[in-house]
Amino acid sequence: MTVWKRAGPEPRHMIQEWHAELQRMATGRGDRVEMRTNRYWIAFRSQKQRRAFAEIRPSRRRIEVFILPERRALVDPSGIARSAPRTQGWNWFRTKFSVVGYGKAKAALSLLRQSYMHDARADRRARASVRDRQTRLD
């Protein structure tokens, strides 16, 4: 069974709306957002940045989303973002949130936009710098 067959009609529609909106935003930046599907998840990927910026796991009634930025780096007035466990999200994605129904769809789109705009290279450099400092102290 594919991820699209397992997803309910409402989650499918929401994901397609998010993709269309992110694609409009990316087009203005000379980029393209690809939607890659697997058996269990859907990835939103920036062609220009050559990286995935969101992993989406839809079910019948809800959507679980993993994004790149850490929770504390996000603007999240709705409060749906949570720290992702290291055992989930390929250890790249630092934040996760779930959406049930259209009530939080706009908040979710806002978080997806922030993940698209997130500079993953700067994040890796900052973590490497902390590791280097810790190594020198040992």
Backbone as CSV, one residue per row, in Angstrom:
resi,resn,N_x,N_y,N_z,CA_x,CA_y,CA_z,C_x,C_y,C_z
1,MET,0.848,-1.186,0.000,0.000,0.000,0.000,0.891,1.246,0.000
2,THR,0.567,2.208,-0.842,1.360,3.434,-0.920,0.890,4.445,0.118
3,VAL,1.714,5.445,0.333,1.390,6.491,1.297,0.119,7.236,0.890
4,TRP,-0.115,7.416,-0.405,-1.318,8.134,-0.863,-2.580,7.328,-0.627
5,LYS,-2.512,6.006,-0.769,-3.689,5.167,-0.522,-4.018,5.106,0.962
6,ARG,-3.002,5.126,1.791,-3.203,5.059,3.238,-3.752,6.375,3.792
7,ALA,-3.420,7.477,3.158,-3.867,8.800,3.618,-5.348,9.000,3.306
8,GLY,-6.016,9.672,4.210,-7.415,10.004,3.989,-7.546,11.149,2.998
9,PRO,-8.760,11.426,2.543,-8.951,12.488,1.546,-8.568,13.880,2.070
10,GLU,-8.878,14.166,3.320,-8.544,15.479,3.886,-7.027,15.679,3.992
11,PRO,-6.273,14.717,4.552,-4.817,14.883,4.564,-4.210,15.002,3.164
12,ARG,-4.726,14.205,2.205,-4.203,14.289,0.825,-4.398,15.686,0.266
13,HIS,-5.580,16.235,0.457,-5.894,17.563,-0.066,-5.010,18.627,0.593
14,MET,-4.832,18.512,1.905,-4.013,19.477,2.636,-2.558,19.452,2.148
15,ILE,-2.015,18.266,1.965,-0.626,18.125,1.498,-0.470,18.733,0.108
16,GLN,-1.432,18.486,-0.762,-1.373,19.060,-2.110,-1.467,20.582,-2.075
17,GLU,-2.283,21.128,-1.173,-2.362,22.590,-1.023,-1.038,23.155,-0.518
18,TRP,-0.435,22.488,0.469,0.861,22.940,0.992,1.899,22.940,-0.121
19,HIS,1.925,21.858,-0.900,2.904,21.758,-1.979,2.717,22.887,-2.994
20,ALA,1.480,23.151,-3.370,1.207,24.220,-4.342,1.659,25.575,-3.798
21,GLU,1.374,25.854,-2.539,1.763,27.135,-1.934,3.285,27.248,-1.819
22,LEU,3.944,26.183,-1.405,5.411,26.197,-1.305,6.045,26.345,-2.688
23,GLN,5.419,25.731,-3.685,5.925,25.843,-5.053,5.823,27.286,-5.541
24,ARG,4.717,27.973,-5.219,4.582,29.389,-5.598,5.690,30.224,-4.949
25,MET,5.944,29.954,-3.672,6.983,30.689,-2.963,8.366,30.406,-3.576
26,ALA,8.632,29.149,-3.881,9.926,28.762,-4.439,10.133,29.335,-5.837
27,THR,9.095,29.402,-6.629,9.188,29.950,-7.980,9.672,31.391,-7.934
28,GLY,9.203,32.147,-6.959,9.647,33.531,-6.786,11.120,33.626,-6.433
29,ARG,11.690,32.560,-5.940,13.110,32.515,-5.575,13.951,31.774,-6.621
30,GLY,13.341,31.434,-7.755,14.064,30.716,-8.802,14.315,29.261,-8.431
31,ASP,13.443,28.676,-7.633,13.610,27.314,-7.144,12.375,26.498,-7.521
32,ARG,12.429,25.238,-7.227,11.303,24.332,-7.455,11.212,23.392,-6.269
33,VAL,10.004,23.176,-5.759,9.791,22.243,-4.653,9.243,20.943,-5.230
34,GLU,9.995,19.878,-5.031,9.578,18.559,-5.498,8.869,17.828,-4.366
35,MET,7.902,17.024,-4.720,7.242,16.167,-3.746,7.626,14.733,-4.109
36,ARG,8.445,14.119,-3.265,8.874,12.742,-3.493,8.131,11.817,-2.537
37,THR,7.593,10.755,-3.093,6.837,9.830,-2.252,7.578,8.509,-2.099
38,ASN,7.359,7.922,-0.957,7.912,6.631,-0.616,6.733,5.796,-0.122
39,ARG,6.986,4.620,0.317,5.911,3.778,0.834,5.309,4.340,2.128
40,TYR,6.136,4.995,2.945,5.688,5.441,4.260,5.657,6.957,4.444
41,TRP,6.315,7.711,3.599,6.414,9.144,3.809,6.452,9.891,2.489
42,ILE,6.266,11.203,2.601,6.376,12.125,1.475,7.429,13.153,1.867
43,ALA,8.342,13.454,0.978,9.362,14.471,1.254,9.115,15.685,0.371
44,PHE,9.194,16.862,0.980,9.236,18.105,0.221,10.707,18.446,0.089
45,ARG,11.149,18.661,-1.156,12.564,18.843,-1.422,12.784,20.069,-2.291
46,SER,13.762,20.888,-1.912,14.138,22.049,-2.703,15.139,21.603,-3.762
47,GLN,14.827,21.870,-5.010,15.728,21.486,-6.093,16.999,22.338,-6.070
48,LYS,16.845,23.631,-5.826,17.987,24.541,-5.831,18.934,24.271,-4.650
49,GLN,18.351,24.013,-3.472,19.159,23.755,-2.282,19.631,22.301,-2.210
50,ARG,19.073,21.471,-3.073,19.416,20.045,-3.145,19.281,19.339,-1.792
51,ARG,18.135,19.569,-1.148,17.893,18.911,0.139,16.405,18.844,0.425
52,ALA,16.054,17.864,1.236,14.676,17.765,1.729,14.555,18.703,2.916
53,PHE,13.430,19.396,3.010,13.220,20.284,4.145,12.009,19.874,4.979
54,ALA,11.299,18.832,4.549,10.179,18.322,5.342,9.920,16.857,4.992
55,GLU,9.599,16.081,6.019,9.151,14.706,5.837,7.736,14.645,6.378
56,ILE,6.825,14.132,5.567,5.405,14.123,5.909,4.921,12.680,5.943
57,ARG,4.236,12.339,7.033,3.687,10.997,7.201,2.177,11.099,7.426
58,PRO,1.399,10.979,6.344,-0.057,11.084,6.501,-0.679,9.755,6.923
59,SER,-1.782,9.852,7.637,-2.599,8.682,7.956,-4.032,9.013,7.550
60,ARG,-4.977,8.220,7.967,-6.365,8.445,7.583,-6.888,9.821,7.995
61,ARG,-6.566,10.243,9.228,-7.155,11.472,9.757,-6.143,12.565,10.101
62,ARG,-4.887,12.221,10.227,-3.923,13.244,10.645,-2.654,13.180,9.792
63,ILE,-1.858,14.224,9.955,-0.584,14.314,9.239,0.495,14.598,10.264
64,GLU,1.534,13.793,10.255,2.692,14.027,11.116,3.794,14.596,10.223
65,VAL,4.379,15.720,10.637,5.357,16.422,9.807,6.644,16.627,10.602
66,PHE,7.779,16.368,9.957,9.096,16.620,10.533,9.758,17.711,9.700
67,ILE,10.335,18.721,10.381,10.987,19.825,9.676,12.394,20.050,10.232
68,LEU,13.205,20.800,9.506,14.620,20.984,9.837,14.926,21.829,11.069
69,PRO,14.364,23.031,11.198,14.813,23.905,12.298,14.453,23.343,13.668
70,GLU,15.268,23.713,14.646,14.937,23.354,16.018,13.733,24.170,16.456
71,ARG,13.005,23.646,17.404,11.775,24.282,17.864,12.003,25.714,18.330
72,ARG,13.086,25.936,19.027,13.334,27.281,19.576,13.664,28.309,18.495
73,ALA,13.994,27.859,17.290,14.312,28.776,16.196,13.076,29.151,15.374
74,LEU,11.920,28.610,15.723,10.705,28.819,14.945,9.806,29.889,15.543
75,VAL,9.045,30.535,14.689,7.960,31.403,15.123,6.713,30.525,15.030
76,ASP,6.154,30.175,16.190,5.037,29.226,16.251,3.970,29.699,17.240
77,PRO,3.183,30.730,16.884,2.175,31.232,17.818,1.097,30.209,18.158
78,SER,0.875,29.230,17.282,-0.159,28.224,17.541,0.311,27.160,18.528
79,GLY,1.632,27.032,18.710,2.180,26.078,19.672,2.090,24.620,19.260
80,ILE,2.081,24.323,17.960,1.965,22.926,17.539,3.312,22.218,17.420
81,ALA,4.404,22.955,17.329,5.727,22.347,17.133,6.237,21.700,18.418
82,ARG,6.866,20.547,18.269,7.484,19.808,19.367,8.873,19.365,18.931
83,SER,9.755,19.137,19.860,11.072,18.598,19.514,10.901,17.164,19.026
84,ALA,11.599,16.832,17.959,11.507,15.484,17.397,12.471,14.557,18.135
85,PRO,12.021,13.366,18.493,12.941,12.402,19.099,14.046,12.040,18.109
86,ARG,15.230,11.798,18.598,16.351,11.463,17.700,16.107,10.177,16.927
87,THR,15.210,9.342,17.414,14.927,8.075,16.735,13.999,8.250,15.546
88,GLN,13.445,9.456,15.377,12.545,9.717,14.253,13.115,10.829,13.382
89,GLY,12.667,10.877,12.147,13.041,11.978,11.259,14.472,11.909,10.763
90,TRP,15.029,10.733,10.642,16.367,10.504,10.078,17.463,11.244,10.820
91,ASN,17.173,11.776,11.985,18.107,12.562,12.783,18.543,13.864,12.084
92,TRP,17.865,14.256,10.996,18.110,15.554,10.359,17.086,16.541,10.856
93,PHE,15.858,16.047,10.976,14.732,16.909,11.294,14.635,17.070,12.802
94,ARG,14.703,18.298,13.274,14.763,18.600,14.705,13.405,18.843,15.343
95,THR,12.379,19.075,14.523,11.062,19.436,15.048,9.987,18.603,14.366
96,LYS,8.951,18.311,15.115,7.811,17.623,14.512,6.521,18.271,15.000
97,PHE,5.460,18.081,14.219,4.135,18.531,14.620,3.103,17.675,13.914
98,SER,1.915,17.644,14.478,0.808,16.895,13.884,-0.339,17.841,13.585
99,VAL,-1.043,17.537,12.512,-2.182,18.342,12.102,-3.374,17.401,11.912
100,VAL,-4.471,17.733,12.563,-5.720,16.993,12.400,-6.755,17.994,11.921
101,GLY,-7.255,17.810,10.733,-8.247,18.731,10.186,-7.611,20.041,9.748
102,TYR,-8.451,20.921,9.234,-7.963,22.182,8.686,-7.713,23.254,9.736
103,GLY,-8.004,22.970,11.001,-7.847,23.969,12.054,-6.438,24.529,12.174
104,LYS,-5.426,23.710,11.982,-4.030,24.140,12.118,-3.274,24.110,10.784
105,ALA,-3.999,24.049,9.679,-3.358,23.945,8.360,-2.502,25.170,8.039
106,LYS,-2.986,26.372,8.389,-2.211,27.591,8.111,-0.969,27.661,8.983
107,ALA,-1.089,27.254,10.241,0.073,27.223,11.141,1.104,26.225,10.619
108,ALA,0.635,25.095,10.124,1.537,24.087,9.575,2.256,24.623,8.333
109,LEU,1.532,25.320,7.472,2.143,25.906,6.275,3.214,26.925,6.668
110,SER,2.944,27.697,7.693,3.934,28.667,8.177,5.214,27.965,8.627
111,LEU,5.078,26.858,9.347,6.252,26.103,9.797,6.991,25.472,8.617
112,LEU,6.252,24.989,7.623,6.883,24.426,6.422,7.670,25.500,5.671
113,ARG,7.120,26.709,5.580,7.845,27.823,4.936,9.138,28.120,5.680
114,GLN,9.070,28.124,7.007,10.268,28.394,7.810,11.317,27.304,7.602
115,SER,10.874,26.063,7.459,11.815,24.974,7.207,12.465,25.130,5.829
116,TYR,11.658,25.547,4.840,12.201,25.783,3.501,13.275,26.875,3.533
117,MET,13.026,27.924,4.294,13.953,29.054,4.360,15.138,28.796,5.293
118,HIS,15.069,27.754,6.103,16.099,27.460,7.097,17.441,27.143,6.426
119,ASP,18.498,27.736,6.934,19.837,27.495,6.399,20.471,26.326,7.149
120,ALA,20.371,25.158,6.586,20.880,23.947,7.235,22.402,23.980,7.356
121,ARG,23.076,24.619,6.411,24.547,24.681,6.479,25.001,25.463,7.707
122,ALA,24.344,26.582,7.989,24.706,27.377,9.168,24.459,26.576,10.434
123,ASP,23.390,25.795,10.437,23.069,24.943,11.582,24.177,23.906,11.814
124,ARG,24.629,23.264,10.739,25.696,22.258,10.861,27.004,22.899,11.317
125,ARG,27.302,24.100,10.798,28.531,24.791,11.208,28.496,25.118,12.696
126,ALA,27.341,25.551,13.186,27.215,25.893,14.605,27.410,24.654,15.468
127,ARG,26.809,23.522,15.073,26.973,22.288,15.847,28.414,21.806,15.800
128,ALA,29.080,21.935,14.642,30.487,21.526,14.517,31.367,22.403,15.387
129,SER,31.059,23.684,15.450,31.831,24.602,16.283,31.723,24.221,17.761
130,VAL,30.543,23.857,18.201,30.353,23.423,19.590,31.144,22.145,19.843
131,ARG,31.106,21.202,18.903,31.871,19.949,19.044,33.366,20.235,19.119
132,ASP,33.856,21.148,18.263,35.276,21.497,18.264,35.690,22.100,19.609
133,ARG,34.867,22.995,20.125,35.185,23.603,21.419,35.208,22.560,22.530
134,GLN,34.285,21.624,22.478,34.241,20.587,23.493,35.457,19.675,23.395
135,THR,35.891,19.387,22.188,37.063,18.536,21.970,38.324,19.220,22.523
136,ARG,38.442,20.526,22.286,39.606,21.251,22.788,39.627,21.299,24.310
137,LEU,38.457,21.317,24.928,38.395,21.371,26.381,38.753,20.043,27.031
138,ASP,38.562,18.967,26.293,38.854,17.622,26.848,40.307,17.297,26.910
